[in-house]
Amino acid sequence: RSASPTALDQDRGVTDAVPGPVDRDDPTGGESAQRPEPERHWFEDIADHVGSAYLRYSFTMGTEQEVDFLVELLGLEPGMRVLDVGCGPGRHALALARRGISVLGVDISERFVEVAVEVADREGLSALARFERADARAMVGDSRFDATLPLGAPPAGGVANASVEPFDAAISLCQGAFGLGGPPDVGDPQNLAADTAVLGGIAHALRPGGRCAVSAFSSYFQVRWLEETDTFDAAGGVNHERTELRDGDGARAEADLWTTCYTPRELRMVAERSGLVVDHIWSVTPGGYEMSPPTIDTHEFLLVARTPHGSTPAFRGSGSLG
């Protein structure tokens, strides 16, 4: 798989976390301090080890092309608000901020959030690019993100709701949040709960008619180029990879990586189940985003979807696609 990124070669940032101390401008009026600390997610150890070295991986060199494509695709203009779900060290969020677009990036990894904040401070982008540690599966009912909550309603955890302005657009790229549910779960045999929750949270964060772009690793590509270190679970579409990671000093660490993969048909059904209206699904590669029909030859699919006009997205939660 000469050109294939490993499961690490993705912007990660899924679940099980609360805002970290780097959120110095808390728009919730201090309610983040009331949220309990949840269990640690499996990807956090990986992010802690890799840290800023993540930005040295070859696949990150295509960030500018990807963002140029997305700005045109989503109709983004200076002053608009974008939610970056699973932002990693902030490479897409910061590129959008350099174009005058306001971005809130959320990620499971406190270390990645710290890296993103450091870069934003260094480049003078802190007014446009803000980053928080958050659980991407739990954005529905979270007053930082859920624009459908009535003012003053108590969201999950019993925290009083602050007024939330809907986002104009959202992104979740390179398996950042979406696709990182973890190992197959006997309690979720179709492996839908985590990713449906991520898309449902995006739908609830967007204004009516707001658009999103979400990438997913291709099941076709993964199986076609399965490596000796990979094990693909056909029932749940989860690829397990045993790999070696290096930090910025070259120190090595063994790691287990799990990536949920999709066909275009599955991607469409999960998006619709989450309350989104699907506009397109294209085949893309890192640094090579374009409007290409789905094939078996590219690493990823790019879902382009929107919320319905004038109504609250009908998020149906976990369960079967039926």
Residue pairs with C-beta under 8 A, 6 or more apart in sequence:
1 225
1 227
3 285
3 299
4 221
4 225
4 299
5 57
5 59
5 286
5 299
6 241
6 243
6 257
7 175
7 217
7 239
7 241
7 243
7 257
7 258
7 259
8 46
8 50
8 57
8 243
8 245
8 255
8 257
9 57
9 58
9 59
9 174
9 286
10 88
10 174
10 175
10 176
10 179
10 180
10 217
10 259
11 86
11 87
11 88
11 91
11 92
11 173
11 174
11 175
11 176
12 43
12 46
12 47
12 86
12 88
12 107
12 108
12 109
12 112
12 175
12 176
12 177
12 180
13 43
13 85
13 86
13 87
13 88
13 106
13 107
13 108
13 109
13 112
13 136
13 176
13 177
13 180
14 41
14 43
14 86
14 108
14 135
14 136
14 137
14 177
14 180
14 181
14 194
14 198
15 41
15 108
15 135
15 136
15 137
15 138
15 177
15 180
15 181
15 194
16 38
16 39
16 40
16 41
16 108
16 135
17 38
17 41
17 44
17 108
17 109
17 110
17 133
17 134
17 135
18 32
18 35
18 36
18 37
18 38
18 133
18 134
18 135
19 26
19 32
19 35
19 132
19 133
19 134
19 144
20 110
20 113
20 114
20 132
20 133
22 110
22 113
22 114
22 117
22 131
22 133
23 32
23 130
23 131
23 132
23 133
25 130
26 32
27 144
27 162
28 143
28 144
28 159
28 162
29 162
31 143
31 159
31 160
31 162
32 132
32 144
34 157
34 159
35 157
35 159
36 157
38 135
41 108
41 182
42 182
42 256
42 258
43 108
43 109
43 180
44 108
44 109
44 110
44 111
45 255
46 245
46 255
46 257
47 54
47 108
47 109
47 111
47 112
48 109
48 111
49 245
49 247
49 251
49 253
49 255
50 245
50 246
50 247
51 111
51 112
51 115
51 247
51 248
52 89
52 115
52 248
53 246
53 247
53 248
54 60
54 88
54 89
54 112
54 115
55 89
55 91
55 115
56 248
59 174
59 286
59 287
60 91
61 287
62 286
62 287
62 288
63 91
63 92
63 95
63 287
64 95
65 287
65 288
65 289
66 92
66 173
66 286
66 287
66 289
67 92
67 95
67 96
67 99
69 289
69 290
70 76
70 92
70 171
70 213
70 289
71 96
71 99
71 101
73 211
73 213
73 304
74 169
74 171
74 211
74 212
74 213
75 169
75 211
76 82
76 96
76 99
76 101
76 168
76 169
77 100
77 101
78 99
78 100
78 101
79 100
79 101
79 102
80 101
80 102
80 168
80 169
81 101
81 102
81 103
81 104
81 165
81 167
81 168
81 169
82 93
82 96
82 101
82 102
82 103
82 104
82 167
82 168
82 169
82 170
82 171
83 103
83 104
83 106
83 145
83 167
83 169
83 170
83 171
83 202
83 205
83 206
84 90
84 92
84 93
84 96
84 103
84 104
84 105
84 106
84 170
84 171
84 172
84 173
84 176
85 106
85 136
85 139
85 170
85 171
85 172
85 176
85 177
85 178
85 198
85 201
85 202
86 106
86 107
86 108
86 136
86 172
86 173
86 175
86 176
86 177
86 178
86 180
86 198
87 93
87 105
87 106
87 107
87 112
87 116
87 131
87 176
88 107
88 109
88 112
88 116
88 174
88 176
89 112
89 115
89 116
89 119
90 105
90 112
90 115
90 116
90 117
90 119
90 120
90 129
90 131
92 171
92 173
93 103
93 104
93 105
93 116
93 129
93 131
94 103
94 116
94 119
94 120
94 123
94 125
94 129
96 103
96 129
97 103
97 120
97 125
97 128
97 129
98 123
98 125
100 128
101 128
102 128
102 129
103 128
103 129
103 130
104 130
104 131
104 132
104 167
105 113
105 116
105 129
105 130
105 131
105 132
106 131
106 132
106 133
106 134
106 136
106 139
106 145
107 113
107 116
107 131
107 133
107 134
107 176
107 177
108 133
108 134
108 135
108 136
108 177
109 133
110 133
113 131
113 132
113 133
116 129
116 131
117 126
117 131
119 125
120 126
120 129
120 130
120 131
132 144
134 142
134 144
134 145
135 142
136 172
136 177
136 178
136 197
136 198
136 201
137 177
137 193
137 194
137 197
137 198
137 201
138 156
138 197
138 201
139 145
139 146
139 197
139 198
139 200
139 201
139 202
139 204
139 205
140 146
140 197
140 200
140 201
140 204
140 315
141 149
141 155
141 156
142 155
142 156
142 201
143 149
143 155
143 159
143 160
143 161
143 162
143 164
144 162
144 164
145 164
145 201
145 204
145 205
146 155
146 164
146 201
146 204
146 205
147 164
147 165
147 166
147 167
147 204
147 205
147 206
147 207
148 204
148 312
148 313
149 155
149 161
149 164
150 161
151 161
151 163
152 160
152 161
153 161
154 160
154 161
155 161
166 205
166 206
166 207
166 208
166 210
167 205
167 206
167 207
167 210
168 206
168 207
168 210
169 206
169 210
169 211
169 212
169 213
170 202
170 205
170 206
170 210
170 211
170 212
170 213
171 212
171 213
171 214
172 178
172 198
172 202
172 212
172 213
172 214
172 215
173 213
173 214
173 215
174 215
174 286
174 300
175 215
175 216
175 217
175 259
177 198
178 195
178 198
178 199
178 214
178 215
178 216
179 195
179 216
179 217
179 259
179 260
179 261
179 262
180 194
180 258
180 259
180 260
181 191
181 193
181 194
181 195
181 238
181 258
181 260
182 194
182 258
183 238
183 240
183 258
184 191
184 233
184 235
184 236
184 238
185 191
185 193
185 236
188 194
188 318
189 235
189 236
190 236
190 320
190 321
191 235
191 236
191 237
191 238
191 260
192 270
192 273
192 318
192 319
192 320
192 321
193 317
193 318
193 319
194 260
195 260
195 270
196 270
196 273
196 274
196 315
196 316
196 317
196 318
197 317
197 318
199 214
199 270
199 271
199 274
199 275
199 276
200 274
200 275
200 313
200 315
200 316
200 317
202 212
202 214
202 274
202 276
203 212
203 274
203 275
203 276
203 307
203 313
203 315
204 275
204 312
204 313
204 315
206 212
206 306
206 307
207 307
208 307
208 308
208 309
208 310
208 311
209 306
209 307
209 308
209 309
210 306
210 307
211 279
211 304
211 305
211 306
212 276
212 303
212 304
212 305
212 306
213 302
213 303
213 304
214 271
214 302
214 303
214 305
215 284
215 300
215 301
215 302
215 303
216 260
216 261
216 262
216 267
216 300
216 301
216 303
217 239
217 259
217 260
217 261
217 262
217 299
217 300
218 261
218 262
218 263
218 283
218 296
218 298
218 299
218 300
218 301
219 237
219 261
219 262
219 263
219 266
220 263
220 295
220 296
221 296
221 297
221 298
221 299
221 300
222 230
222 232
222 239
222 259
222 261
223 232
224 296
226 232
226 239
227 241
229 241
229 242
229 243
230 239
230 240
230 241
231 239
231 240
231 241
232 238
232 239
232 240
232 261
233 239
233 240
236 260
237 260
237 261
237 262
237 266
238 258
238 259
238 260
238 261
239 258
239 259
239 260
239 261
240 256
240 257
240 258
241 256
241 257
241 258
241 259
242 254
242 255
242 256
242 257
243 254
243 255
243 257
244 252
244 253
244 254
244 255
245 252
245 253
245 254
245 255
246 252
246 253
247 253
262 270
262 301
264 281
264 294
264 301
266 321
267 281
267 301
267 303
268 278
268 281
268 303
269 321
270 321
271 278
271 303
271 305
272 278
273 316
273 321
274 313
274 315
274 316
275 307
275 308
275 313
275 314
275 315
275 316
276 305
276 306
276 307
276 313
277 305
277 306
277 307
277 308
278 303
278 304
278 305
279 304
279 305
279 306
280 291
280 302
280 303
280 304
281 294
281 301
281 302
281 303
281 304
282 290
282 291
282 292
282 293
282 294
282 301
282 302
282 304
283 292
283 293
283 294
283 295
283 297
283 298
283 300
283 301
283 302
284 290
284 292
284 298
284 299
284 300
284 301
284 302
285 298
285 299
285 300
286 299
286 300
289 302
292 298
294 301
307 313
